[in-house]
Amino acid sequence: MTDVVPTVALNDGNLIPQLGFGVWQVSTEDIVPAVSTALETGYRHIDTAAVYGNEEGVGKAIKDSGLARDDLFVTTKLWNDQHHNVVDAAKKSLDKLGLDQVNLYLIHWPSPAKGDFTKAWEQMQEVRSLGLAKSIGVSNFHQVHLDAILAIIDTVPAVNQIELHPTLAQRELTAYNASKGIVTEAYSPLGLSKDLENAAVIEIADKLNRTAAQVILRWHLQRGHVVFPKSVTPHRIKENFRLFDFELDKADLKAIDALDAGNRVGVDPEVADF
């Protein structure tokens, strides 16, 4: 892994690069060049999912890169219609990725209306024991969902990937994750670009001669989140990686912390049923 990117220790002893590259909504046409540019830039953590429909492209970009497998951290996710078929679903994702193992496999959504996520968590143990994934975790889980899976099995998820950005800081949930030894991963880290327009962010960016995206991503890093911005534009992919030659001071962090307003831009996991 690129030395410049710090790693975070997971509760199972594995390490995860704190900065990754996300590929949600990246088309089959754009996926190979986007991931290739990310890998050339220095990203070594790629986050995809079965439902994104681009695992094959991610796998091709990885293969074409010539990078050693041990130098990469790859995440994919179990879709909601496979909660009873977890091992087979994991194998299908691996086949598309062209890999024998992912570093991290996540339950993508609890989909509580279906009532199957606890069964899925039981089967996730087999995914790990078979060596299909080094680490297992969840995505979009609130405390009630985490409590439900921990009530039936004592394996604590390595990570919980949630919507998290300055205007949706999710402090109670991140504190709960931390209390259980669960690393918080932030998706939609820029609030689908809406947070970039905030005056406080723009003021800090102007002061530091940085982009608004760099300022927000740096805030994530300094708050301890694992974060993976997405872009298909080469110069933005490179800009979003340039986060390690500056820091936000206490006043900057406080100003961004103050932006929390509960502004969810995605679906609320409590009611998601798809």
ZARODREN-687015 format. One line per 2 residues: their letters; for each residue x, y, z of N, C-alpha, C, O. Coordinates in steps of 0.001 Angstrom, whole numbers, padded with zeros to 6 digits. Each point is the difference from the previous one (the first is absolute). Layout:
BEGIN
a = X,Y,Z,X,Y,Z,X,Y,Z,X,Y,Z ~ ...
end
This chain:
BEGIN
mt = 000836,-001199,000000,-000836,001199,000000,000875,001255,000000,001095,000010,000561 ~ -001588,001019,-001185,000773,001234,-000073,000279,000532,001401,-000914,000151,000811
dv = 002186,000132,-000536,000414,000376,001351,-000678,001266,000499,-000191,000166,001205 ~ -000178,000737,-002126,-000543,001288,000420,-001378,-000147,000649,-000383,000836,000818
vp = -000359,-001872,-001165,-001356,-000172,000535,000067,-000742,001327,000506,-001120,000052 ~ -001008,001725,001023,000019,-000693,001292,-000954,-001183,-000010,-000955,-000036,-000776
tv = 001220,-000920,001637,-000888,-001143,000151,-000673,000053,001363,000510,000605,000943 ~ -001660,-001249,-000864,-000767,-000097,001241,-000093,-001477,000367,-000267,-000842,-000857
al = 000486,000532,002124,-000068,-001388,000454,-001457,-000410,000197,-000771,000702,000654 ~ 000407,-001839,-001224,-001322,-000568,000197,000010,-000910,001226,001063,-000389,000484
nd = -002244,000056,000008,-000075,-000782,001229,000400,-001460,-000179,000098,-000739,000979 ~ 000136,000316,-002226,000448,-001372,-000246,001497,-000077,-000266,000522,-001062,-000340
gn = 000176,002204,000498,001442,000021,-000181,000456,000425,-001378,001190,000240,-000205 ~ -002105,-000140,-000749,000370,000462,-001333,000066,001525,-000037,-000513,000682,000888
li = 001156,-000163,-001934,000145,001440,-000177,-000751,000442,-001248,-000032,-000717,-001000 ~ -000574,001903,001062,-000712,000560,-001143,000558,001383,-000313,000146,000816,000910
pq = 000171,-000528,-002182,000442,001355,-000355,-001123,000997,000288,-001159,-000255,-000326 ~ 001502,001381,000933,-001032,000947,000421,-000626,000744,-001176,-001135,000468,000095
lg = 001865,-000358,-001196,-000540,000628,-001208,-000144,-001053,-001076,000936,-000747,-000285 ~ -002127,000690,-000316,-000234,-000931,-001089,-000665,000694,-001171,-000154,001221,-000017
fg = -000234,-002016,-000953,-000654,000513,-001208,-001332,-000714,-000154,-000045,-001228,-000084 ~ -001051,001999,000046,-001326,-000568,-000121,-000465,-000035,-001442,000390,000845,-000807
vw = -001236,-001837,000477,-000432,-000148,-001393,-001518,-000101,-000135,-000494,-000509,-001006 ~ -000249,000982,001998,-001455,000036,-000109,-000408,000887,-001170,000500,001114,-000155
qv = -001409,-001622,-000659,-000521,000707,-001179,001052,000274,-001073,-000223,000833,-000878 ~ 001352,-001513,000936,000966,000102,-001087,-000407,-001014,-001070,-000128,-001191,000285
st = -000073,001660,-001497,-000533,-000834,-001070,001001,-001049,-000464,001193,000084,000290 ~ -001705,-001075,-001016,000883,-001028,-000551,000980,000614,-001000,001098,-000518,-000200
ed = -001499,001614,-000418,000888,000682,-000955,001143,000718,000715,001124,000044,-000500 ~ -001421,000517,001674,000999,000811,000714,000808,-000776,001030,001038,000481,000455
iv = -001492,-001667,-000082,000572,-000642,001183,001474,-000354,-000165,000792,000254,000908 ~ -000406,-000828,-002034,001396,-000401,-000157,000934,001210,-000022,000986,000013,000737
pa = -001262,001007,-001561,000905,001161,000036,000014,000719,001346,001047,000491,000421 ~ -002199,-000419,000268,-000029,000699,001288,000831,-000737,001041,000821,000611,000684
vs = -001026,-001921,-000557,000765,-000768,000987,001479,-000041,-000391,000871,000057,000868 ~ -000589,-000155,-002142,001400,000006,-000448,000690,001303,000383,001134,-000009,000478
ta = -001823,001129,-000688,000564,001300,000394,000208,000059,001501,001020,000503,000470 ~ -001988,-001018,000286,000131,-000003,001462,001215,-000806,000433,000767,000446,000853
le = -000586,-001616,-001426,001137,-000844,000378,001321,000640,-000410,000985,-000076,000734 ~ -000965,000706,-001906,001210,000701,-000442,000323,001175,000917,001168,000320,000220
tg = -002212,000324,000315,000180,001149,000892,000553,-000419,001350,000724,000765,000638 ~ -001054,-001963,-000196,000497,-000469,001293,-001040,-000628,000903,000341,-000560,001042
yr = -001610,000643,-001427,-001028,-000679,000782,000274,-001498,-000015,000374,-000567,-001027 ~ -000566,-000064,002183,000169,-001444,000085,-001205,-000675,000645,000035,-001195,000291
hi = -001088,001952,-000071,-001228,-000487,000631,-001143,000328,-000952,-000286,001170,-000257 ~ -000372,-002217,-000269,-001109,000169,-000935,-001263,-000566,000635,-000001,-001125,000501
dt = -001077,001911,-000522,-001262,-000400,000613,-001068,-000140,-001073,-000380,000983,-000637 ~ -000112,-002224,000435,-001060,-000244,-000967,-001106,-000798,000678,000007,-000170,001219
aa = -000961,-000322,-002015,-001117,-000782,000537,-000653,-000764,-001142,000072,000410,-001158 ~ -000712,-001529,001498,-000672,-000802,-001027,-001017,000826,-000763,-000086,-000088,-001225
vy = -000689,000897,001950,-001079,000745,-000645,000510,001129,-000894,-000754,000501,-000834 ~ 002000,-000091,000982,000531,001057,-000851,000135,-000454,-001463,000011,000822,-000916
gn = 000091,-002138,000717,000109,-000520,-001358,001336,000261,-000664,000108,-000075,-001224 ~ 000922,000383,002019,001301,000321,-000608,001155,-000802,000611,001162,000383,-000133
ee = -001486,-001500,000805,001077,-000812,000584,000958,-000515,-001071,001209,-000059,000225 ~ -001736,-000309,-001372,000876,-000515,-001057,000991,001067,-000461,001173,-000294,-000228
gv = -001647,001529,000092,000885,001082,-000399,001059,000298,001041,001153,000277,-000331 ~ -001558,-000338,001608,000983,000175,001073,001075,-001077,-000099,001193,000282,000112
gk = -001634,-001519,-000323,000951,-001104,-000114,000945,000160,-001174,001188,-000303,000105 ~ -001718,000780,-001227,000860,000199,-001178,001041,001074,000261,001167,-000164,-000355
ai = -001586,001271,000980,000950,001075,000297,001085,-000480,000960,001170,000354,-000146 ~ -001568,-001161,001127,000976,-000550,000940,000997,-000904,-000733,001210,000099,000203
kd = -001735,-000973,-001051,000875,-000914,-000749,000944,000767,-000913,001193,-000297,-000074 ~ -001743,001285,-000616,000817,000776,-000945,001064,000838,000700,001019,000342,-000600
sg = -001253,-000013,001865,000947,000862,000730,001342,-000664,000245,001023,000674,000124 ~ -001032,-002007,-000056,001229,-000724,000300,000425,000076,001454,001062,-000503,000367
la = -001889,001132,000469,000336,000120,001419,-000140,-001346,000703,-000845,-000818,-000365 ~ 001669,000602,001359,-000081,-001234,000781,-001303,-000015,000790,-000422,001026,000532
rd = -000211,-002186,-000459,-001272,-000103,000729,000144,000449,001441,-000906,000631,000542 ~ 002024,-000944,000084,000199,000368,001409,000073,001503,000197,-000137,000481,001125
dl = 000348,000264,-002191,000081,001460,000104,-001362,000676,-000154,-000093,001227,000049 ~ -000958,-002018,-000232,-001322,000554,-000239,-000986,-000411,001081,000096,-001087,000570
fv = -001038,001969,-000300,-001094,-000285,000926,-001293,000146,-000790,-000329,001093,-000463 ~ -000402,-002188,000308,-001204,-000008,-000832,-001211,-000356,000862,000010,-000983,000741
tt = -001038,001799,-000856,-001267,-000222,000708,-001112,-000214,-001017,-000071,000700,-001010 ~ -000792,-001663,001282,-001262,-000074,-000729,-001100,-000347,000999,000264,-000235,001179
kl = -001524,000207,-001680,-001135,-000060,000927,-001083,-000949,-000484,-000216,-000178,-001199 ~ -000454,-000422,002169,-001118,-000914,-000210,-001281,000789,-000239,-000348,000877,000791
wn = -000365,-001191,-001898,-001232,000734,-000250,-001161,-000608,000791,000071,-001130,000483 ~ -001138,001917,-000370,-001098,-000307,000917,-000794,-001250,-000367,-000638,-000592,000871
dq = 000660,000179,-002131,-000748,-001195,-000383,000794,-001288,000203,-000441,-001083,-000383 ~ 001623,001219,000994,000864,-001164,000205,000269,-000281,001478,000967,-000688,000326
hh = -001795,001201,000559,000223,-000190,001433,-000087,-001466,000425,000512,-000362,001059 ~ -001146,-000478,-001858,-000075,-001434,000301,001000,-000806,-000820,000019,-001229,000078
nv = 000790,001894,-000844,000874,-000672,-000961,001379,000655,-000014,000559,000283,-001060 ~ -000031,-000052,002246,001162,000883,000146,001266,-000581,-000617,000711,000703,-000718
vd = -000424,-001949,000980,001241,-000593,-000508,000006,-000027,-001520,000997,000369,-000620 ~ -002094,-000801,000012,-000066,-000025,-001461,000120,001404,-000583,000652,000193,-001026
aa = -001276,000788,001674,000080,001377,-000476,001433,000511,000061,000463,000684,-000912 ~ 000236,-001021,001992,001401,000414,000125,000850,-000623,-001103,000867,000660,-000573
kk = -001118,-001922,000284,000769,-000686,-001048,-000264,000632,-001370,000919,000132,-000809 ~ -002160,000256,000551,-000323,000645,-001270,000724,001340,-000132,000506,000339,-001070
sl = -000461,000415,002165,000733,001271,-000034,001484,-000231,-000249,000623,000721,-000781 ~ -000062,-001716,001437,001421,-000302,-000194,000283,-000403,-001445,001023,000377,-000571
dk = -001935,-001143,-000010,000174,-000415,-001388,000016,001218,-000924,000817,000079,-000917 ~ -001723,000869,001162,-000042,001209,-000821,001250,000852,000192,000517,000586,-000951
lg = -000039,-000526,002188,001204,000786,000302,001278,-000696,-000474,001046,000637,-000129 ~ -001133,-001937,-000128,001189,-000751,-000371,000944,-000203,001164,001215,-000081,-000183
ld = -001773,-000003,001386,000803,-000136,001221,-000386,-001265,000759,-001115,-000506,-000127 ~ 002055,000012,000911,-000285,-001142,000871,-000575,000452,001343,-000639,-000778,000709
qv = 000874,002033,-000378,-000394,000500,001319,-000118,001517,-000062,000805,000659,-000657 ~ -001804,-000101,001337,-000034,001442,000218,000538,000287,001400,000007,-000871,000871
nl = 000433,002082,-000678,000467,000393,001332,-001157,000235,000947,000113,-000229,001204 ~ -001246,000695,-001763,-001139,000341,000843,-001285,-000298,-000749,-000173,000403,-001150
yl = -000734,-001121,001822,-001310,-000305,-000569,-001055,000527,000957,000035,-000280,001198 ~ -000980,001050,-001743,-000981,000679,000830,-001424,-000416,-000355,-000304,-000258,-001165
ih = -000565,000195,002171,-001440,-000016,-000247,-000373,001419,-000386,000190,000929,000785 ~ -000726,-000751,-001999,-000154,001351,-000541,-001051,000821,000755,000236,001169,000305
wp = -001387,-001765,-000003,-001068,000675,000737,-000654,-000999,000948,-000076,-001186,-000318 ~ -000396,001642,001474,-000744,-000930,000855,-001367,-000357,-000578,-000503,-001100,000233
sp = -000104,002024,-000988,-001353,-000218,-000540,-000900,-000617,001064,-000486,-001117,-000175 ~ 000260,001825,001266,-000687,-000580,001157,-001406,-000517,-000293,-000475,-000902,000690
ak = -000197,001450,-001693,-001347,-000469,-000321,000006,-001457,-000444,-000991,-000712,000163 ~ 002111,000276,-000723,000124,-001392,-000434,000344,-000922,001179,-000303,-001193,-000030
gd = 000930,001746,001053,000296,-000763,001208,001036,-001080,-000153,000017,-000951,000781 ~ 000863,001073,-001782,000947,-001078,-000277,001451,000338,000320,000871,-000857,-000152
ft = -000590,002069,000587,001411,000390,000131,000717,-000763,001106,001217,-000175,-000071 ~ -001941,-000284,001096,000654,-000795,001044,000441,-001353,-000561,001066,-000504,000351
ka = -001887,-000077,-001217,000375,-001264,-000647,001207,000217,-000903,000895,-000842,-000075 ~ -000884,001979,-000607,001140,000304,-000863,001286,000114,000815,001054,-000469,-000430
we = -001139,001089,001602,001205,000151,000828,000524,-001358,000469,001210,-000205,000096 ~ -002115,-000709,000191,000432,-001357,000354,000789,-000630,-001142,001039,-000621,000223
qm = -001539,000785,-001447,000666,-000600,-001156,001296,000721,-000367,000890,-000588,-000615 ~ -000789,001853,000993,001254,000731,-000259,001180,-000653,000709,001137,000122,-000455
qe = -001392,-000809,001559,001079,-000679,000709,000626,-001077,-000886,001210,-000223,000036 ~ -002049,-000438,-000831,000500,-001037,-000898,000818,000607,-001133,000996,-000582,-000430
vr = -001408,001741,-000052,000776,000691,-001033,001435,000215,000483,000961,-000211,-000739 ~ -000844,000629,001976,001347,000225,000545,000731,-001317,000254,001182,-000122,-000323
sl = -001866,-000855,000891,000660,-001265,000335,000462,-000741,-001253,000983,-000739,000043 ~ -001690,000935,-001161,000400,-000628,-001266,001128,000763,-000684,000526,-000454,-001017
gl = -000147,001612,001564,001079,000792,-000587,-000435,000836,-001189,000841,000486,-000757 ~ -002153,-000311,000584,-000484,000829,-001102,000170,001483,000293,000054,000819,-000918
ak = 000029,-000479,002193,000234,001389,000428,000877,-000023,001244,-000175,-000839,000884 ~ 001115,001766,-000829,000832,000104,001197,-000788,000580,001161,000128,-000452,001138
si = -000944,001456,-001431,-000782,000680,001030,-001453,000080,-000456,-000290,000005,-001196 ~ -000614,000058,002166,-001423,000125,-000308,-000580,001150,000806,000449,000298,001107
gv = -001459,000339,-001689,-000606,001134,000678,-001367,000293,-000557,-000612,-000847,-000651 ~ 000131,002044,000906,-001347,000390,-000391,000020,001414,-000578,000983,000733,000113
sn = -002098,-000385,-000731,-000169,001340,-000561,-001424,000448,000284,-000938,-000795,-000061 ~ 000789,002060,000366,-001332,000587,000254,-000683,-000580,001236,-001229,000017,000081
fh = 001979,-000518,000862,-000581,-000544,001222,-000075,001084,001070,000994,000671,000277 ~ -002153,-000503,000314,-000171,000853,001169,000212,-000832,001260,000181,-001215,-000074
qv = -000203,001873,001225,000256,-000723,001242,-000970,-001168,000194,000402,-001072,000453 ~ -001664,001274,-000791,-000983,-001064,000188,000342,-001223,-000838,-000223,-001131,000431
hl = 000759,001348,-001614,000373,-001121,-000870,001261,-000684,000528,000103,-001226,-000014 ~ 000849,002028,000478,001221,-000572,000573,-000327,-000802,001253,000525,-001096,000191
da = -001387,001635,000659,-000392,-000722,001211,-000650,-001337,-000350,000199,-000999,000690 ~ -000978,000995,-001772,-000704,-001227,-000395,000972,-001098,-000420,-000186,-001159,000371
il = 001218,001502,-001135,000940,-001046,-000427,000917,-000425,001138,000390,-001165,000085 ~ -000041,002117,000801,000877,-000352,001120,-000738,-000806,001064,000625,-000623,000858
ai = -001948,000637,-000916,-000782,-000803,000942,000013,-001476,-000368,-000262,-000856,000844 ~ 000567,000556,-002112,-000033,-001402,-000418,001379,-000600,-000224,000157,-001220,000003
id = 000844,002078,-000198,001358,-000500,-000207,000979,001051,000490,-000232,001195,-000183 ~ 001307,-001617,000793,000885,000976,000650,001088,000549,-000912,000868,000739,000466
tv = -000888,-001078,-001748,000951,000581,-000940,-000411,001438,-000301,-001079,000250,-000537 ~ 001944,000678,000886,-000293,001417,-000215,000436,000383,-001413,001118,-000325,-000399
pa = -001971,001006,-000366,000411,000436,-001342,001293,000811,000058,000219,000782,000924 ~ 000627,-000985,-001927,001249,000760,-000051,-000261,001458,-000322,000671,000887,000528
vn = -001650,-000632,-001396,-000333,001370,-000375,-001510,000149,-000114,-000731,-000980,-000142 ~ 000279,002227,000208,-001367,000376,-000337,000101,001168,-000968,000431,001092,000372
qi = -000826,-001328,-001604,000091,001027,-001040,-001336,000744,-000056,-001041,-000599,-000267 ~ 001082,001907,000521,-001230,000776,000117,000123,001318,-000774,001102,000474,-000277
el = -002251,000099,-000062,000018,001357,-000557,000517,000952,001070,-000527,000048,001111 ~ 001553,000701,-001453,000615,000889,000998,000717,001126,-000739,000853,-000239,-000854
hp = -001213,001453,001196,000626,001187,-000580,-000254,001159,000964,-000743,-000171,000966 ~ 001334,001340,-001195,-000110,001073,001000,-001420,000341,000422,-000233,000294,001173
tl = -000727,-000325,-002098,-001366,000349,000398,-000812,-001213,000454,-001190,000128,000289 ~ 001815,-001296,-000224,-000590,-001193,000611,001121,-000742,000713,000513,-001003,-000496
aq = -000143,001507,001660,001189,-000503,000697,-000228,-001311,000745,000963,-000704,000301 ~ -002219,000359,000003,-000324,-001278,000628,000849,-000272,001248,000556,-001088,000152
re = -000461,002068,000725,000908,-000140,001149,-000403,-001114,000961,000861,-000710,000521 ~ -002160,000551,-000282,-000428,-001061,000918,000357,-001376,-000550,000462,-000872,000735
lt = -000678,000688,-002026,000292,-001300,-000593,001498,-000257,-000073,000446,-001116,000266 ~ 000338,002130,-000623,001446,-000205,-000053,000560,-000277,001395,000934,-000787,000153
ay = -001506,001433,000858,000435,-000265,001379,-000360,-001427,000404,000781,-000678,000668 ~ -001956,000230,-001074,-000401,-001373,000308,000917,-000986,-000722,000457,-000976,000595
na = -000189,001232,-001881,000950,-000858,-000727,001315,-000112,000760,000519,-001095,000216 ~ 000011,002250,000186,001290,000016,000704,-000066,-000777,001306,000960,-000674,000373
sk = -002087,000765,000322,-000136,-000703,001283,000033,-001505,-000178,000337,-000730,000932 ~ -000683,000259,-002119,000005,-001432,-000292,001267,-000438,-000753,000161,-001177,-000322
gi = 000720,002120,000051,001207,-000335,-000751,-000241,-000115,-001489,000753,-000674,-000703 ~ -001798,001327,000214,-000357,-000032,-001419,000525,001268,-000669,-000282,001106,000461
vt = 001038,-001257,-001535,000503,001154,-000747,-001131,000580,-000846,-000741,-000738,-000649 ~ 000614,002059,000661,-001012,000674,-000809,000584,000378,-001359,001037,000657,-000091
ea = -001734,-001090,-000965,000335,000416,-001356,-001060,000997,-000468,-001190,-000180,000258 ~ 001629,001218,-000937,-000910,001059,-000450,-000238,-000094,-001500,000926,000147,-000797
ys = -002194,-000395,000418,-000315,000106,-001425,-000767,001300,-000243,-000499,000628,000934 ~ 000417,-000239,-002205,-000492,001351,-000358,000700,001040,000878,-000664,000826,000628
pl = 001998,-000860,-000580,000737,000836,000961,-000108,001495,-000245,000300,000805,000882 ~ -000733,-000435,-002089,-000182,001419,-000333,-001476,000377,-000025,-000360,001090,-000442
gl = -000503,-002003,000923,-001440,000271,-000036,-000526,000113,-001409,-000831,000857,-000300 ~ 001333,-001752,-000588,-000327,000080,-001435,000265,001407,-000537,-000777,000556,-000776
sk = 001900,-000012,001218,000521,001319,-000419,-000731,001181,000623,000444,001138,-000153 ~ -001550,-001372,000848,-000755,001117,000574,000792,000726,001087,-000110,001218,000143
dl = 000904,-001961,000618,000760,000623,001085,001141,000865,-000519,000547,000819,000739 ~ -000189,-000997,-001997,001075,000802,-000583,-000388,001468,-000130,000861,000872,-000109
en = -002164,-000610,000120,-000483,001361,-000206,-000103,000795,001298,-000370,001174,-000016 ~ 000697,-001812,001136,-000137,000674,001284,001044,001102,000155,001174,-000189,-000320
aa = -001617,001331,000811,000888,001167,000102,001193,-000263,000907,001108,000450,-000294 ~ -001316,-001172,001391,001101,-000273,000921,001065,-000869,-000670,001196,000218,000197
vi = -001624,-001190,-000978,000944,-000866,-000710,000769,000803,-001042,001217,-000140,-000130 ~ -001926,000972,-000603,000645,000812,-001035,001013,000965,000616,001075,000215,-000559
ei = -001416,000363,001704,000925,000934,000674,001286,-000713,000408,001095,000533,-000181 ~ -001231,-001738,000731,001192,-000761,000411,000825,-000382,-001223,001228,000083,000016
ad = -001917,-000503,-001078,000699,-000381,-001227,000784,001178,-000578,001142,-000163,-000430 ~ -001748,001332,000420,000692,001187,-000512,001213,000336,000860,001057,000359,-000518
kl = -001215,-000475,001815,001101,000306,000918,001190,-000925,-000226,001153,000431,000035 ~ -001447,-001708,-000268,001054,-001003,-000137,000431,-000217,-001449,000908,-000787,-000268
nr = -001561,001486,-000669,000271,-000190,-001418,-000214,-001455,-000400,000825,-000608,-000683 ~ -001950,000072,001125,-000398,-001376,-000292,-001397,000003,-000600,-000691,001018,000028
ta = 000278,-002150,-000568,-001372,-000107,-000468,-000916,-000283,001189,000439,-000479,001046 ~ -001717,000786,-001232,-000972,-000310,001053,-000042,-001499,000270,-000147,-000424,001146
aq = 000276,-000374,-002198,000002,-001459,000183,001187,-000440,000838,-000147,-000846,000882 ~ 001312,001402,-001141,001183,-000362,000794,-000194,000346,001473,000411,-000756,000881
vi = -001032,001889,-000621,-000242,000413,001387,-000926,-000986,000697,000278,-000412,001126 ~ -001371,000029,-001771,-000942,-000927,000629,000621,-001374,000177,-000181,-000634,001039
lr = 000907,000171,-002037,000630,-001315,000115,001058,-000007,001094,000171,-000995,000706 ~ 000539,002114,-000570,000983,000102,001084,-000710,-000022,001350,000503,-000603,000948
wh = -001653,001247,-000846,-000809,-000035,001234,-000353,-001436,000357,000108,-000396,001160 ~ -000527,-000383,-002149,-000310,-001407,000248,001208,-000732,000582,-000116,-000711,000997
lq = 001266,000891,-001623,001197,-000697,000451,000348,000379,001438,000317,-000864,000819 ~ -000377,002154,-000522,000372,000442,001343,-001034,-000378,001049,000306,-000019,001192
rg = -001523,-000281,-001619,-001029,-000491,000922,000015,-001514,000108,-000819,-000580,000714 ~ 001754,-000073,-001423,000202,-001437,000154,-000823,-000878,-000902,000019,-001222,000148
hv = -000749,001813,-001090,-000810,-000805,-000909,000860,-000615,-001099,000997,000586,-000421 ~ -001387,-001757,-000036,000506,-000511,-001268,-000894,000602,-001078,-001224,-000014,000132
vf = 001815,000535,-001182,-000768,000780,-000968,000419,-000373,-001420,001176,-000259,-000256 ~ -002133,000231,-000661,000331,-000346,-001389,-000809,000867,-000967,-001114,-000359,-000382
pk = 001678,001490,-000007,-000654,000859,-000984,-000091,-000690,-001352,000772,-000906,-000312 ~ -001738,001359,-000485,-000208,-000549,-001338,000081,001116,-001023,-000517,001096,000216
sv = 001171,-001385,-001332,-000001,000904,-001143,000425,-000805,-001222,000710,-000998,000120 ~ -001142,001434,-001282,000492,-000606,-001240,000881,000988,-000760,000477,-000295,-001096
tp = -000267,001459,001683,000808,001040,-000629,001439,-000105,000493,000239,000166,001196 ~ 000733,-000436,-002075,001370,-000251,000445,000568,001061,000938,000614,-000351,001007
hr = -000800,001651,-001309,000630,001008,000857,-000642,000023,001383,000670,000305,000987 ~ -001969,-000626,-000905,-000636,-000048,001318,000442,-001231,000783,000198,000067,001213
ik = -000045,-001185,-001907,000514,-001205,000661,001351,000305,000637,000273,-000411,001127 ~ 000564,001132,-001854,001336,000343,000508,-000081,001038,001113,000708,-000108,001002
en = -001566,001114,-001169,-000174,001019,001049,-000462,-000623,001311,000487,000359,001072 ~ -001427,-001292,-001164,-000557,-000615,001203,000996,-000882,000727,-000230,-000392,001144
fr = 001323,000081,-001796,001054,-000785,000656,001005,000900,000719,000747,-000464,000862 ~ -000730,001743,-001216,000984,000931,000566,-000511,000547,001339,-000396,001160,000110
lf = 000420,-002023,000890,-000557,000357,001308,001019,-000082,001123,-000327,000252,001160 ~ 001557,-000603,-001498,000945,-000360,001055,001143,000990,000162,000962,-000261,000722
df = -001074,001403,-001402,001031,001031,000148,-000573,001269,000629,000584,001078,-000107 ~ -001755,-001226,000777,-000553,001122,000760,-000901,-000549,001096,-000396,-001165,-000032
el = 000077,002013,000999,-000906,-000380,001082,-000957,001139,000282,000299,001165,-000263 ~ -001457,-001519,000805,-000943,000997,000491,000333,000283,001458,000292,-000922,000761
dk = -000335,002200,-000366,000250,000307,001406,-001288,-000178,000807,-001052,-000316,-000557 ~ 001142,000518,001845,-001154,-000241,000880,-001199,000871,-000373,-001146,-000444,000062
ad = 001426,001683,-000448,-001091,000902,-000380,-000688,-000483,-001276,-001224,000070,-000116 ~ 002017,-000560,-000844,-000571,-000526,-001238,-000890,-001211,000297,-001122,-000101,-000497
lk = 001640,-000802,001306,-000765,-001199,000345,-001303,000366,000704,-001055,-000568,-000284 ~ 001144,001515,001197,-001189,000422,000743,-001034,000625,-000933,-001200,-000231,000149
ai = 001672,001023,-001110,-000915,000656,-000942,-000734,-001032,-000852,-001191,000150,-000276 ~ 001899,-001191,-000138,-000636,-001039,-000813,-000909,-000872,000862,-001076,-000403,-000440
da = 001507,000114,001661,-000858,-000748,000930,-001353,000693,000190,-001033,-000655,000140 ~ 001062,001978,-000137,-001212,000776,000277,-001019,-000053,-001139,-001120,000491,000147
ld = 001498,-001078,-001273,-000901,-000054,-001153,-001031,-001115,000102,-000933,-000048,-000802 ~ 001081,-000842,001764,-000920,-001136,000121,-001444,000489,000119,-000332,000777,000895
ag = -000522,-001243,-001813,-001395,000454,-000009,-000965,-001139,-000314,-001174,000237,-000285 ~ 001667,-001467,000338,-000856,-001140,-000291,-000427,-000087,-001450,-001067,-000534,-000304
nr = 001893,001056,-000601,-000363,000062,-001426,000342,-001306,-000715,001043,-000110,-000645 ~ -001918,-000862,000763,000215,-001275,-000687,-000290,000167,-001488,-001044,000531,-000379
vg = 001975,-000986,-000465,-000200,000093,-001443,-000350,-001353,-000608,-000399,-000082,-001162 ~ 000551,-000979,001954,-000345,-001334,-000459,-001232,-000513,000714,-000733,000761,000633
vd = 000512,-002071,-000743,-001162,-000633,000607,000271,-000290,001474,001101,-000413,000364 ~ -002102,000629,000477,000115,-000304,001420,-000061,-001518,000188,-000991,-000618,-000387
pe = 002019,000006,000970,000004,-001449,000195,-001180,-000516,000821,-000365,-001170,-000113 ~ -000226,002020,000927,-001136,-000443,000817,-001203,-000363,-000867,-000809,-000845,000384
va = 000688,001472,-001542,-001178,-000214,-000843,000347,-000606,-001353,-000895,-000329,-000778 ~ 002179,000178,000489,000413,-000552,-001293,-000543,-001422,-000154,000161,-000837,000887
df = -000793,000583,-002002,-000577,-001324,-000256,000109,-000289,-001492,-000982,000091,-000737 ~ 002192,-000441,000304,000197,-000305,-001409,000975,-001159,-000146,000303,-000415,-001118
end
